[in-house]
Amino acid sequence: MKKRVLILNLIGILCFTGKYTFAQISEGGTPISFSLDTGREKIPVVATPPVDARALIEEDERKRAEDALIHFRFGC
């Protein structure tokens, strides 16, 4: 039994460490894509008003009291 556990542990260690043995060699410097003009300045920025979380919680509690179907809220 101990032999079997030892063998399985060795196989597991070899499997997990094997993928790290073929890593890319770093030569330093900055990637070319960092120096390219990607047009980040052209991306529009939209500011949204702050969310009134307390009002949303009260609305959910009111709907639960009415036994209404409540959908999950995302991004609030």
ABEGO torsion letter per residue (X at the ends): XAAAAAAAAAAAAAAAAAAAAABBBBAEEBBAAAABBAGAAABBBBBBBBBBAAAAAAAAAAAAAAGBBBBBBBGX
